[in-house]
Amino acid sequence: MPEMGDDRFARSVILLCAHSEEGAMGLMINLPTDDVSLRDLSAQLGLEEPSDADNCPIHSGGPVETERGFVLHSSEYSSAISTMPVTPDVSLTGTLDVIEDLVEGTGPDIALVMLGYCGWGPGQLEGEIAQNAWLVGEAPMKLIFGTPDARKWEAALANEKISALSLSSVAGHA
């Protein structure tokens, strides 16, 4: 929302991946990095050069643990080590084997590679939502994987039938 006040989240679209009494974790799905590619990441990890590196951009998943990697992907893929379902169609894997599989061409059909994540402590996200800091909506596959990054924020609003022009930095209570 406009009053967030933290430039790191300006016009961000965050897919909430886990939420419990212990806190919440999400990935920013609309902020590609300019300085790291799958080719770079593969080289840093000592993996072979990916054949299809240009089709898998690296995104900034959020400001927490920016050296930690995650792959948000279609649910037909499951890591032999650990894959967590996020929605019926989307899963999350945070182990090296998914990167190895992507590089080898045996990974998920659709994927976003992330560095870092967004995290909230117990009750923090609920408090921020109550303060009108976040707008909550649905996240269809088309929005996550089929919309250009530069259009995801407006597309997320449109998916909820909200115009960006109607957003206000003032919250009201009825």
Z-matrix of the N, CA and C atoms (Angstrom, degrees):
N
C 1 1.451
C 2 1.529 1 109.11
N 3 1.318 2 117.01 1 157.16
C 4 1.475 3 120.70 2 -175.55
C 5 1.528 4 114.66 3 -57.00
N 6 1.322 5 119.14 4 -31.22
C 7 1.461 6 120.44 5 -175.58
C 8 1.521 7 113.92 6 -87.59
N 9 1.298 8 118.05 7 8.82
C 10 1.462 9 121.25 8 -177.40
C 11 1.529 10 111.19 9 -50.34
N 12 1.317 11 117.90 10 -45.37
C 13 1.455 12 120.30 11 176.54
C 14 1.527 13 114.64 12 79.91
N 15 1.312 14 118.42 13 -0.41
C 16 1.459 15 121.91 14 178.43
C 17 1.520 16 107.50 15 -117.38
N 18 1.324 17 116.57 16 106.30
C 19 1.467 18 121.55 17 -174.97
C 20 1.523 19 113.73 18 -58.24
N 21 1.317 20 117.17 19 -22.87
C 22 1.467 21 119.44 20 178.71
C 23 1.528 22 111.52 21 -63.13
N 24 1.321 23 116.48 22 -21.82
C 25 1.462 24 120.43 23 -177.18
C 26 1.530 25 113.34 24 -111.98
N 27 1.323 26 117.85 25 9.32
C 28 1.460 27 120.75 26 -179.51
C 29 1.527 28 109.97 27 -58.36
N 30 1.319 29 116.34 28 125.60
C 31 1.469 30 124.29 29 178.48
C 32 1.542 31 112.11 30 54.26
N 33 1.309 32 116.29 31 32.11
C 34 1.462 33 119.68 32 -179.84
C 35 1.526 34 110.94 33 -85.55
N 36 1.315 35 114.02 34 150.65
C 37 1.463 36 122.46 35 172.29
C 38 1.520 37 105.17 36 -119.69
N 39 1.325 38 116.04 37 117.06
C 40 1.457 39 121.16 38 -176.21
C 41 1.527 40 109.03 39 -116.69
N 42 1.313 41 114.81 40 126.07
C 43 1.451 42 120.51 41 175.19
C 44 1.520 43 107.47 42 -88.66
N 45 1.327 44 116.77 43 116.44
C 46 1.456 45 121.30 44 178.34
C 47 1.523 46 108.18 45 -74.10
N 48 1.313 47 116.64 46 118.18
C 49 1.469 48 122.27 47 -174.63
C 50 1.523 49 112.79 48 -99.72
N 51 1.308 50 117.82 49 -31.93
C 52 1.463 51 121.95 50 -179.75
C 53 1.518 52 108.94 51 -147.48
N 54 1.339 53 115.96 52 141.04
C 55 1.455 54 121.25 53 -179.36
C 56 1.525 55 108.31 54 -151.70
N 57 1.320 56 116.24 55 124.93
C 58 1.461 57 121.11 56 178.84
C 59 1.529 58 108.25 57 -151.17
N 60 1.311 59 115.43 58 -175.12
C 61 1.466 60 120.23 59 176.40
C 62 1.529 61 111.10 60 -63.32
N 63 1.323 62 117.02 61 -20.95
C 64 1.460 63 121.25 62 -177.80
C 65 1.525 64 113.17 63 -85.54
N 66 1.326 65 117.45 64 -7.94
C 67 1.456 66 121.09 65 179.01
C 68 1.515 67 111.74 66 136.71
N 69 1.328 68 115.56 67 -163.52
C 70 1.461 69 120.81 68 -177.03
C 71 1.520 70 109.64 69 -142.90
N 72 1.334 71 114.44 70 154.29
C 73 1.461 72 121.62 71 178.97
C 74 1.515 73 108.16 72 -138.71
N 75 1.329 74 116.42 73 135.04
C 76 1.455 75 120.76 74 178.46
C 77 1.514 76 110.78 75 -144.59
N 78 1.339 77 114.65 76 169.36
C 79 1.460 78 121.43 77 178.95
C 80 1.518 79 110.12 78 -125.57
N 81 1.310 80 115.98 79 130.86
C 82 1.455 81 122.18 80 175.89
C 83 1.530 82 107.06 81 -73.63
N 84 1.333 83 117.17 82 120.21
C 85 1.461 84 120.27 83 -172.90
C 86 1.525 85 114.00 84 -101.97
N 87 1.317 86 117.79 85 4.20
C 88 1.463 87 118.75 86 -176.09
C 89 1.530 88 114.08 87 -126.74
N 90 1.315 89 117.49 88 25.13
C 91 1.466 90 119.70 89 -179.60
C 92 1.527 91 110.95 90 -128.18
N 93 1.351 92 116.96 91 84.30
C 94 1.464 93 119.17 92 177.77
C 95 1.528 94 110.07 93 -68.87
N 96 1.318 95 115.36 94 150.83
C 97 1.461 96 119.87 95 176.24
C 98 1.523 97 108.58 96 -90.39
N 99 1.297 98 115.68 97 149.93
C 100 1.459 99 120.43 98 177.02
C 101 1.520 100 111.70 99 -98.38
N 102 1.334 101 115.95 100 -16.90
C 103 1.454 102 119.22 101 -170.79
C 104 1.526 103 115.12 102 -104.67
N 105 1.337 104 119.13 103 -3.41
C 106 1.460 105 120.96 104 179.79
C 107 1.524 106 108.78 105 -135.68
N 108 1.311 107 116.25 106 132.33
C 109 1.464 108 121.66 107 176.63
C 110 1.529 109 108.82 108 -117.05
N 111 1.316 110 116.61 109 169.17
C 112 1.463 111 120.07 110 175.56
C 113 1.530 112 109.69 111 -62.45
N 114 1.306 113 116.60 112 -33.91
C 115 1.469 114 121.14 113 176.73
C 116 1.538 115 109.67 114 -61.52
N 117 1.349 116 116.91 115 -45.82
C 118 1.471 117 121.30 116 178.19
C 119 1.525 118 111.11 117 -62.89
N 120 1.317 119 115.50 118 -46.24
C 121 1.457 120 120.77 119 -179.04
C 122 1.528 121 110.72 120 -61.24
N 123 1.321 122 116.38 121 -43.38
C 124 1.470 123 120.94 122 178.23
C 125 1.521 124 111.13 123 -60.24
N 126 1.329 125 116.36 124 -43.19
C 127 1.465 126 120.46 125 179.58
C 128 1.527 127 110.68 126 -63.96
N 129 1.341 128 117.17 127 -42.69
C 130 1.467 129 121.11 128 179.28
C 131 1.517 130 111.71 129 -62.72
N 132 1.328 131 116.77 130 -32.35
C 133 1.460 132 121.63 131 -178.57
C 134 1.526 133 112.47 132 -89.21
N 135 1.329 134 116.98 133 -1.95
C 136 1.459 135 120.97 134 179.69
C 137 1.517 136 113.56 135 73.88
N 138 1.331 137 116.35 136 27.30
C 139 1.467 138 121.08 137 179.58
C 140 1.519 139 109.75 138 -97.20
N 141 1.311 140 116.40 139 164.16
C 142 1.460 141 120.05 140 176.45
C 143 1.525 142 109.56 141 -65.49
N 144 1.323 143 115.69 142 160.12
C 145 1.455 144 119.77 143 -179.51
C 146 1.530 145 109.73 144 -70.59
N 147 1.324 146 116.91 145 129.66
C 148 1.459 147 119.51 146 -178.36
C 149 1.521 148 111.60 147 -68.21
N 150 1.315 149 115.82 148 142.91
C 151 1.460 150 120.13 149 179.99
C 152 1.512 151 111.82 150 -77.58
N 153 1.320 152 117.17 151 -27.55
C 154 1.460 153 121.52 152 -174.51
C 155 1.530 154 110.87 153 -122.26
N 156 1.328 155 117.05 154 41.66
C 157 1.464 156 122.12 155 -173.19
C 158 1.518 157 113.41 156 -61.74
N 159 1.320 158 117.66 157 -31.48
C 160 1.455 159 119.75 158 -176.22
C 161 1.520 160 112.73 159 -71.54
N 162 1.319 161 118.40 160 -18.29
C 163 1.450 162 121.34 161 -179.62
C 164 1.517 163 113.46 162 -91.52
N 165 1.307 164 117.69 163 7.70
C 166 1.457 165 121.21 164 -179.32
C 167 1.525 166 109.75 165 -136.51
N 168 1.340 167 117.22 166 80.53
C 169 1.461 168 119.49 167 -179.15
C 170 1.522 169 111.53 168 -68.69
N 171 1.317 170 116.25 169 157.09
C 172 1.455 171 122.52 170 176.65
C 173 1.529 172 107.20 171 -96.65
N 174 1.323 173 115.93 172 133.56
C 175 1.464 174 122.16 173 179.80
C 176 1.525 175 110.25 174 -112.44
N 177 1.316 176 115.12 175 154.42
C 178 1.457 177 120.33 176 168.39
C 179 1.518 178 105.74 177 -84.02
N 180 1.331 179 116.13 178 112.01
C 181 1.458 180 120.63 179 -179.26
C 182 1.514 181 112.39 180 -77.82
N 183 1.316 182 117.05 181 -17.13
C 184 1.460 183 121.57 182 179.18
C 185 1.517 184 110.39 183 155.31
N 186 1.325 185 115.98 184 176.27
C 187 1.463 186 120.53 185 -172.84
C 188 1.527 187 115.50 186 -84.36
N 189 1.327 188 118.26 187 -2.62
C 190 1.461 189 121.04 188 -177.76
C 191 1.531 190 109.85 189 -95.99
N 192 1.331 191 117.12 190 133.23
C 193 1.461 192 123.78 191 178.31
C 194 1.531 193 111.64 192 45.22
N 195 1.317 194 115.92 193 61.46
C 196 1.469 195 121.64 194 -174.26
C 197 1.524 196 114.23 195 -66.29
N 198 1.321 197 117.79 196 -9.66
C 199 1.462 198 119.98 197 176.00
C 200 1.531 199 111.41 198 -91.43
N 201 1.319 200 116.82 199 -6.25
C 202 1.468 201 121.50 200 -178.61
C 203 1.528 202 109.72 201 -90.74
N 204 1.327 203 116.13 202 134.45
C 205 1.456 204 120.89 203 -176.45
C 206 1.517 205 114.02 204 -103.54
N 207 1.324 206 114.79 205 147.96
C 208 1.456 207 123.74 206 176.31
C 209 1.515 208 107.76 207 -139.45
N 210 1.311 209 116.58 208 151.19
C 211 1.456 210 120.49 209 172.49
C 212 1.521 211 107.67 210 -124.58
N 213 1.315 212 114.98 211 118.50
C 214 1.457 213 122.63 212 173.81
C 215 1.519 214 105.17 213 -92.00
N 216 1.319 215 118.04 214 128.17
C 217 1.464 216 118.53 215 -170.71
C 218 1.519 217 112.94 216 -152.40
N 219 1.327 218 114.45 217 168.36
C 220 1.463 219 121.56 218 175.69
C 221 1.520 220 108.71 219 -65.24
N 222 1.330 221 115.72 220 149.40
C 223 1.466 222 120.11 221 -169.32
C 224 1.523 223 115.63 222 -81.52
N 225 1.348 224 117.98 223 1.23
C 226 1.470 225 117.87 224 176.48
C 227 1.531 226 110.67 225 -70.52
N 228 1.336 227 116.70 226 -19.36
C 229 1.467 228 121.74 227 179.50
C 230 1.526 229 109.50 228 -95.48
N 231 1.306 230 115.89 229 141.31
C 232 1.456 231 121.28 230 173.68
C 233 1.524 232 108.10 231 -141.25
N 234 1.301 233 115.58 232 127.50
C 235 1.461 234 121.43 233 177.84
C 236 1.524 235 109.87 234 -68.76
N 237 1.311 236 115.84 235 146.13
C 238 1.459 237 120.24 236 175.83
C 239 1.530 238 110.69 237 -69.59
N 240 1.330 239 116.89 238 -18.53
C 241 1.464 240 121.03 239 -177.52
C 242 1.528 241 111.31 240 -96.29
N 243 1.337 242 117.26 241 -56.43
C 244 1.458 243 119.20 242 -176.00
C 245 1.520 244 111.31 243 -167.43
N 246 1.307 245 116.28 244 118.43
C 247 1.459 246 122.98 245 172.18
C 248 1.515 247 107.44 246 -131.45
N 249 1.337 248 115.76 247 134.73
C 250 1.457 249 121.38 248 -178.98
C 251 1.528 250 109.92 249 -111.85
N 252 1.334 251 118.02 250 125.52
C 253 1.460 252 118.48 251 175.12
C 254 1.528 253 110.41 252 -69.00
N 255 1.330 254 116.38 253 137.86
C 256 1.461 255 122.02 254 176.94
C 257 1.526 256 108.78 255 -105.69
N 258 1.320 257 116.41 256 -47.08
C 259 1.460 258 124.63 257 172.64
C 260 1.533 259 105.45 258 -135.37
N 261 1.315 260 119.10 259 176.00
C 262 1.467 261 118.26 260 177.27
C 263 1.537 262 113.55 261 -59.52
N 264 1.335 263 117.47 262 -26.21
C 265 1.463 264 121.56 263 -176.52
C 266 1.518 265 114.76 264 -105.25
N 267 1.329 266 117.57 265 -11.64
C 268 1.463 267 122.28 266 -173.16
C 269 1.518 268 110.16 267 -126.27
N 270 1.328 269 115.82 268 135.67
C 271 1.462 270 121.77 269 178.06
C 272 1.523 271 109.81 270 -128.81
N 273 1.316 272 114.85 271 167.61
C 274 1.455 273 122.14 272 -178.77
C 275 1.522 274 108.94 273 -131.41
N 276 1.322 275 115.64 274 129.89
C 277 1.461 276 121.35 275 176.12
C 278 1.524 277 108.32 276 -127.12
N 279 1.315 278 116.41 277 133.54
C 280 1.458 279 121.35 278 -178.64
C 281 1.508 280 112.95 279 -122.17
N 282 1.326 281 117.08 280 25.80
C 283 1.465 282 120.89 281 179.83
C 284 1.528 283 109.76 282 -113.76
N 285 1.311 284 115.91 283 155.95
C 286 1.461 285 122.24 284 -174.56
C 287 1.528 286 113.10 285 -60.44
N 288 1.315 287 117.89 286 -28.45
C 289 1.467 288 119.62 287 -175.77
C 290 1.525 289 113.14 288 -60.64
N 291 1.331 290 118.49 289 -30.49
C 292 1.468 291 119.50 290 179.11
C 293 1.530 292 110.45 291 -68.97
N 294 1.330 293 117.57 292 -36.72
C 295 1.470 294 120.78 293 176.50
C 296 1.531 295 108.98 294 -66.44
N 297 1.328 296 116.80 295 -44.04
C 298 1.472 297 120.40 296 176.89
C 299 1.528 298 110.38 297 -57.76
N 300 1.331 299 116.83 298 -43.54
C 301 1.462 300 120.64 299 179.86
C 302 1.528 301 111.45 300 -66.71
N 303 1.315 302 117.60 301 -38.77
C 304 1.475 303 120.39 302 176.47
C 305 1.525 304 110.30 303 -61.26
N 306 1.319 305 115.94 304 -45.93
C 307 1.464 306 121.39 305 -179.23
C 308 1.532 307 110.63 306 -61.56
N 309 1.333 308 116.24 307 -39.77
C 310 1.465 309 120.61 308 -178.53
C 311 1.529 310 113.16 309 -81.16
N 312 1.326 311 117.02 310 -6.96
C 313 1.461 312 120.26 311 -179.44
C 314 1.517 313 114.07 312 83.45
N 315 1.332 314 117.28 313 14.07
C 316 1.466 315 121.15 314 179.75
C 317 1.528 316 112.08 315 -112.76
N 318 1.313 317 116.27 316 11.66
C 319 1.462 318 121.18 317 -178.06
C 320 1.516 319 112.19 318 -81.78
N 321 1.316 320 116.19 319 -164.00
C 322 1.458 321 121.00 320 -179.33
C 323 1.525 322 111.82 321 -62.32
N 324 1.336 323 115.67 322 152.36
C 325 1.469 324 120.80 323 177.83
C 326 1.523 325 111.29 324 -63.05
N 327 1.328 326 116.39 325 -39.27
C 328 1.464 327 122.40 326 -177.92
C 329 1.523 328 107.52 327 -129.60
N 330 1.337 329 117.45 328 133.09
C 331 1.465 330 119.01 329 -177.30
C 332 1.519 331 112.07 330 -153.58
N 333 1.321 332 114.88 331 149.97
C 334 1.461 333 124.11 332 168.21
C 335 1.520 334 106.14 333 -123.10
N 336 1.315 335 116.76 334 121.95
C 337 1.458 336 121.63 335 177.91
C 338 1.518 337 107.45 336 -92.04
N 339 1.328 338 115.93 337 129.96
C 340 1.457 339 121.99 338 -174.51
C 341 1.522 340 111.16 339 -121.28
N 342 1.315 341 115.89 340 145.78
C 343 1.458 342 122.34 341 168.99
C 344 1.518 343 106.58 342 -118.27
N 345 1.318 344 116.45 343 121.22
C 346 1.455 345 121.63 344 -177.89
C 347 1.515 346 111.83 345 87.63
N 348 1.330 347 114.33 346 172.27
C 349 1.462 348 120.46 347 178.86
C 350 1.521 349 109.95 348 -152.85
N 351 1.312 350 116.23 349 172.35
C 352 1.458 351 123.30 350 175.38
C 353 1.526 352 106.56 351 -105.03
N 354 1.302 353 117.09 352 132.17
C 355 1.456 354 119.98 353 -178.13
C 356 1.519 355 112.06 354 -134.15
N 357 1.324 356 115.53 355 147.88
C 358 1.452 357 122.92 356 178.58
C 359 1.518 358 108.60 357 -133.15
N 360 1.315 359 117.84 358 140.43
C 361 1.457 360 122.27 359 176.18
C 362 1.525 361 110.67 360 -76.65
N 363 1.334 362 117.18 361 177.94
C 364 1.462 363 121.10 362 -179.29
C 365 1.535 364 111.90 363 -54.51
N 366 1.315 365 116.96 364 124.62
C 367 1.463 366 122.35 365 177.33
C 368 1.519 367 115.57 366 76.09
N 369 1.338 368 118.54 367 -9.84
C 370 1.463 369 121.47 368 -175.49
C 371 1.525 370 112.12 369 -65.03
N 372 1.327 371 117.91 370 -47.51
C 373 1.458 372 120.53 371 -178.64
C 374 1.525 373 110.42 372 -64.02
N 375 1.313 374 116.96 373 -42.81
C 376 1.468 375 120.14 374 178.56
C 377 1.525 376 110.87 375 -59.39
N 378 1.324 377 116.63 376 -41.01
C 379 1.461 378 120.98 377 177.67
C 380 1.520 379 112.12 378 -64.20
N 381 1.337 380 116.80 379 -41.32
C 382 1.462 381 120.32 380 179.54
C 383 1.532 382 111.07 381 -67.64
N 384 1.330 383 117.14 382 -37.11
C 385 1.470 384 120.21 383 176.74
C 386 1.527 385 109.60 384 -65.51
N 387 1.331 386 117.87 385 -41.88
C 388 1.466 387 122.05 386 178.74
C 389 1.527 388 111.33 387 -62.89
N 390 1.349 389 116.60 388 -28.35
C 391 1.465 390 121.25 389 178.87
C 392 1.521 391 112.31 390 -87.95
N 393 1.323 392 117.33 391 9.16
C 394 1.464 393 123.27 392 178.30
C 395 1.531 394 112.82 393 67.95
N 396 1.342 395 116.97 394 28.68
C 397 1.461 396 120.09 395 179.83
C 398 1.524 397 111.94 396 -83.67
N 399 1.334 398 117.13 397 -27.12
C 400 1.457 399 121.72 398 -177.73
C 401 1.516 400 110.34 399 -128.16
N 402 1.301 401 115.70 400 145.32
C 403 1.454 402 123.22 401 171.99
C 404 1.522 403 106.47 402 -105.86
N 405 1.308 404 117.92 403 127.89
C 406 1.455 405 122.38 404 -175.12
C 407 1.521 406 109.45 405 -104.41
N 408 1.329 407 116.50 406 135.68
C 409 1.460 408 120.47 407 179.85
C 410 1.516 409 111.72 408 -153.71
N 411 1.311 410 115.75 409 -177.66
C 412 1.460 411 122.75 410 178.30
C 413 1.531 412 110.09 411 -78.40
N 414 1.328 413 115.56 412 158.77
C 415 1.464 414 120.95 413 -179.89
C 416 1.525 415 110.01 414 -132.46
N 417 1.329 416 117.72 415 83.18
C 418 1.465 417 119.32 416 178.13
C 419 1.530 418 111.41 417 -71.26
N 420 1.330 419 115.42 418 157.05
C 421 1.476 420 121.60 419 179.20
C 422 1.529 421 111.49 420 -51.56
N 423 1.322 422 116.50 421 -42.05
C 424 1.469 423 120.15 422 -177.79
C 425 1.533 424 110.72 423 -59.25
N 426 1.312 425 117.42 424 -38.81
C 427 1.464 426 120.86 425 178.48
C 428 1.531 427 110.45 426 -68.73
N 429 1.320 428 116.83 427 -45.82
C 430 1.466 429 120.94 428 -175.57
C 431 1.522 430 111.83 429 -67.32
N 432 1.330 431 116.54 430 -49.44
C 433 1.460 432 120.30 431 -170.85
C 434 1.532 433 114.31 432 -111.43
N 435 1.328 434 118.37 433 -19.53
C 436 1.461 435 120.12 434 -171.90
C 437 1.510 436 115.81 435 -108.98
N 438 1.313 437 117.37 436 6.81
C 439 1.462 438 121.70 437 -179.69
C 440 1.522 439 108.25 438 -114.99
N 441 1.330 440 117.88 439 133.37
C 442 1.477 441 119.15 440 177.45
C 443 1.533 442 110.62 441 -56.92
N 444 1.317 443 116.80 442 142.47
C 445 1.463 444 121.57 443 -176.76
C 446 1.523 445 112.74 444 -51.73
N 447 1.311 446 117.06 445 -42.50
C 448 1.463 447 121.42 446 -177.40
C 449 1.533 448 112.78 447 -65.77
N 450 1.333 449 117.70 448 -15.72
C 451 1.465 450 121.08 449 -178.49
C 452 1.525 451 113.27 450 -109.15
N 453 1.316 452 118.31 451 -3.19
C 454 1.464 453 120.54 452 -174.44
C 455 1.525 454 113.60 453 -63.51
N 456 1.315 455 118.24 454 -37.42
C 457 1.465 456 120.23 455 -178.49
C 458 1.521 457 110.39 456 -63.13
N 459 1.347 458 116.65 457 -50.44
C 460 1.471 459 119.63 458 178.34
C 461 1.521 460 111.13 459 -64.77
N 462 1.344 461 117.06 460 -37.19
C 463 1.460 462 120.80 461 179.31
C 464 1.527 463 111.04 462 -65.89
N 465 1.327 464 117.27 463 -37.58
C 466 1.475 465 120.61 464 177.43
C 467 1.522 466 110.18 465 -64.44
N 468 1.320 467 116.57 466 -41.37
C 469 1.469 468 119.97 467 176.63
C 470 1.527 469 110.70 468 -64.91
N 471 1.326 470 116.49 469 -46.70
C 472 1.471 471 120.90 470 -179.57
C 473 1.523 472 110.62 471 -61.35
N 474 1.314 473 117.85 472 -35.01
C 475 1.458 474 121.53 473 178.32
C 476 1.533 475 111.22 474 -61.43
N 477 1.325 476 116.27 475 -27.76
C 478 1.464 477 121.66 476 177.79
C 479 1.527 478 111.60 477 -98.29
N 480 1.341 479 115.84 478 8.36
C 481 1.472 480 123.25 479 179.94
C 482 1.533 481 111.74 480 61.37
N 483 1.344 482 114.40 481 42.91
C 484 1.458 483 121.88 482 179.69
C 485 1.521 484 108.25 483 -121.20
N 486 1.314 485 116.24 484 135.21
C 487 1.453 486 121.65 485 174.85
C 488 1.524 487 108.71 486 -92.65
N 489 1.329 488 116.99 487 138.87
C 490 1.466 489 120.84 488 177.68
C 491 1.523 490 110.83 489 -58.22
N 492 1.333 491 117.14 490 -30.47
C 493 1.462 492 120.93 491 179.83
C 494 1.530 493 112.71 492 -68.85
N 495 1.327 494 116.83 493 -19.71
C 496 1.462 495 119.79 494 -179.22
C 497 1.521 496 113.27 495 -88.61
N 498 1.331 497 117.77 496 -4.98
C 499 1.460 498 120.15 497 -179.97
C 500 1.529 499 110.62 498 -72.81
N 501 1.302 500 115.81 499 140.13
C 502 1.445 501 121.18 500 -179.88
C 503 1.517 502 109.08 501 -128.02
N 504 1.309 503 116.03 502 149.03
C 505 1.453 504 119.50 503 178.17
C 506 1.527 505 111.50 504 -86.11
N 507 1.321 506 117.30 505 2.15
C 508 1.458 507 122.23 506 179.70
C 509 1.512 508 109.27 507 -109.68
N 510 1.315 509 116.41 508 124.59
C 511 1.466 510 120.89 509 178.19
C 512 1.510 511 109.80 510 -90.08
N 513 1.295 512 115.79 511 145.22
C 514 1.452 513 120.71 512 176.11
C 515 1.507 514 110.59 513 -119.82
N 516 1.300 515 116.46 514 159.93
C 517 1.460 516 121.15 515 177.38
C 518 1.512 517 108.64 516 -132.65
N 519 1.307 518 115.40 517 134.95
C 520 1.467 519 120.09 518 -179.25
C 521 1.511 520 110.09 519 -104.24
